[in-house]
Amino acid sequence: MATNQDPLTSSLNPEQLQAVTTTRTGPTLVLAGAGCGKTAVLTRRIAFLSRGGEAQDRILALTFTRKAADEMAHRVRGLPGIDAAAPMPLITTFHGFGLRVLRDTVSGIPNARRLGYDTEPRLLEHQQRLKALARITTTDERISMGVDLTRLDALLEQRSVNPAKPLRMPQDKTGLLMDIEGRLAKEKTRLGVWEFSDMLDGVVGLFEHHPEVSAHYAAWFRYVLVDEFQDTNPIQILMLRFLLLKGATLCAVGDDDQAIYGFRGADIEPIRGFVERFPGARILKLQTNYRSTPAILNTANRIFRDKPEDYRKVLRSGRYTDGTRGESPRKLGFRDQPAMCRWICSTLSTLERRHSIRPDQAALLFRTNASLDQAKSYILARVDAPEKAPQFLTVHGSKGLEFPVVFLCDLEEGSFPHYRGRSDSDIRSWGDALRVVLRRGTSEPPDCDIEEERRLFYVGVTRAERHLFMLHVRQREQFGRVRRVRPSRFLGLV
């Protein structure tokens, strides 16, 4: 058992220590709250396995971005327990692993040849893909579906990452889309090209139709670790199932409260139903946050206070242990965005004067790019030098980052949560009026995954280290018209 003098684990808290040193062979899900050190757990888990005698190259760690994979590999190489002279663990992205498999040879046969390619395919660039779609479809087909080439491309991309997810289109149009999907696959084989989506589709097809190939990889890897498990899609989960067929131990790390990529095909169900999907699994939690003040954490904890106990995380501070609470997050409303921006500029000056926090250390987070661009234009016109400006990001773009000061903007209904609603000015008949009245009585707006929007709000709140301001306006200008807007329902949660 590790002790406090162990150089590998001495810096870990009890929750992290349990996740790193568990010796069970069944599946484990580590629910890692925001700012709770999930990367430290993943990297030290790999080093712990290596130190325990496991061959390093039989450990596979999968994540979503090349940057995250490179950072994880760099950290692992410097940890006690890692043998720098031995083959290193394979730490890569899902797509990187897929490409490695497709380029590999099993039992003397190249895997690409098993998929019908004479030589290793070239990567299909986006413009080439659009040209291919133009060749294999007719103008009449695209008109009948109500799409242009760009929209058709997006629909096919959705199908590639989550084929089981129903599309919001009539059955006959769905059938045509599936037919086009098959045509595109044949066209890519004919041209000798593949795409990033084929890295996973190809591997799953290879494993399904060539059991000897899936058995080869399943027998080789003894431990499989997955980062950001909440962002997995059905194709990735299916690939994981093949890799686990020979008894490899799965350790998945993620946070269901930060699942914000449903629009890209990510599926929250595998993490929410982990125990059912992976029999014999257990769930561990990381709830000690090293980022934010207790006051900010109390706000974050209120966002999901209605969650079932098994998945609910109550964040507590591991950074402020001396009784410091910090400044309470503030909710403020303004007449319009220019008034909000003037207040932000003034507040940035105050924070620098009173707390020595430079404006460039602060972040303005927006739900939509349009709102971001408007505020950026207004504020940069009033900043002496660009290097003194705060950072401007969408909430999606802020995930994984942290800032001493966060101004969480766009907190109005229709903006955050983001949905396309019809205003009273759109009423042109009694039927329109009835639909508006009925919609006001429902909790779920049209064209909106309200739970994912709530998770996105949580991500925005948990980016803040010391100061958090949640801002909304009472009126917005759109398409040359000024309309009144209501504060976001999410402000009522905190």
Secondary structure, 3 states (H helix, E strand, C coil): CCCCCCCCCCCCCHHHHHHHHCCCCCCEEEEECCCCCHHHHHHHHHHHHHHCCCCHHHEEEEECCHHHHHHHHHHHHCCCCCCCCCCCCEEEEHHHHHHHHHHCEECCEEHHHHCCCCCCCEECCHHHHHHHHHHHCCHHHHHHHCCCHHHHHHHHHHHHHCCCCCCCCCHHHHHHHHHHHHHHHHHHHHHCEECHHHHHHHHHHHHHHCHHHHHHHHHHCCEEEECCHHHCCHHHHHHHHHHCCCCCEEEEEECHHHCCCHHHCCCCHHHHCHHHHCCCCEEEEECEECCCCHHHHHHHHHHCCCCCCCCCCCCEECCCCCCCCCCCCEEEEECCHHHHHHHHHHHHHHHHHHHCCCHHHEEEEECCHHHHHHHHHHHHCCCCCHHHCCEEEEHHHHCCCCEEEEEECCCECEECCECCCCCHHHCCCHHHHHHHHHHHCCCCCCCCCHHHHHHHHHHHHCCEEEEEEEEEECEEEECCEEEECCECHHHHHC
